[in-house]
Each structure stands twice: as C-alpha cells, then as structure tokens.
Amino acid sequence: MKQIALALLLALSSSCGFGQDFFDSIFAKYSGQSNVVSISIGKDLLKLAASMDSSSEAQESVNKLHELKILVRSNENKASITGKTFTGDVLSFVEKSDYLKLIEVVDSDTKLNFYAKKSGKTITHLVMVGGESGEEILLSLKGDFTTKDLVTIGKNGGSDGLSHLTKLKTLEEKH
C-alpha cells in the first residue's frame, strides 16, 4: 500500500510541474543555435531594474515578477523560417494544456499570441509567441501578477518585446 501511495505521489508531483518544465526545455533546446538569441533574467535583476524606475507603480508591478526569458530566432535574409520552429512547439503545447489564450495580435507582417496560466485572478505564467517574416519570438514571464501589472510593465519596459504587453490593455479594460 505504501508503494502505491508513493508512486501516486511521484506521478502527481511530476505532472504538476510539467507545464513549466516544457518551457524550460524549449529554451534549452534552441539556446545556442545559430541565429538564436536567448535572454534569461532572474528575480534579483528584475528588482534592480525596477528600483531604477522612478514610477512607484512600475516598481510595484516589476517586483511581482520572478523570471523573464526571451528567445528570438531570425533568418538573416528575412525569408520565412523553415523546418521545426519553437513557435510550432509552443502552440501545440498550449492548445493541449491549461493555458488560456488571452489575445492574438495580427498586422501586415506580424502575428503574436498571448497565453496565460492563472491561479485564481492572478497570472502565474504569461507566454507571448509569434513573430514576423524571418523572425520568431518567445517571451516567458513568470510571477504573480495581473493584466494591469503587465500593461504597466509594457509602458515602462523600453524594449520591443516588452512593449507588446501594452496590447493587453484591452483585456484590462474588460475586467
């Protein structure tokens, strides 16, 4: 009986962390490949960056983040990326998991999808995936935050990847 209980406990504990492990495996798989840039920022550096911002609202929002990872793969001649893509891997995974599709942004040459894993009203993991011709991007943001926090971070983020978070403003207005 103890063996059955132990086996069940191990099975449950490994399946609970599967979603987070999937994204770590994507970063590990594609990091270091040619034409791929991988950035990983931990909680301490995020706090340091927040302390440099004069906006107390932005500082409070950034302090709710635990980790930011960005993966960008580009094709130098701007042709579409062929073969296996992390965008395809991520989209296949999130469609089968408990991530909610928040918003899709499409313009003439860009398509971005935002997905969130929630715990109650708090977002614990935000994923932005997509790209444009010749480039794909994956942004993984872990923490305990709201859509309002994300919009604040997007306004004050100063980088192209984070500025896309302002597109979540429409969600904030609906809630």
Secondary structure, 3 states (H helix, E strand, C coil): CHHHHHHHHHHHHHHHCHHHHHHHHHHHHHCCCCCEEEEEEEHHHHHHHHHCCCCHHHHHHHCCEEEEEEEEEECCCCCCCCCCCHHHHHHHHHHHCCCEEEEEEECCCEEEEEEEEEECCEEEEEEEEEEECCEEEEEEEEEEECHHHHHHHHHHCCCHHHHHHHHHHHHHHHC
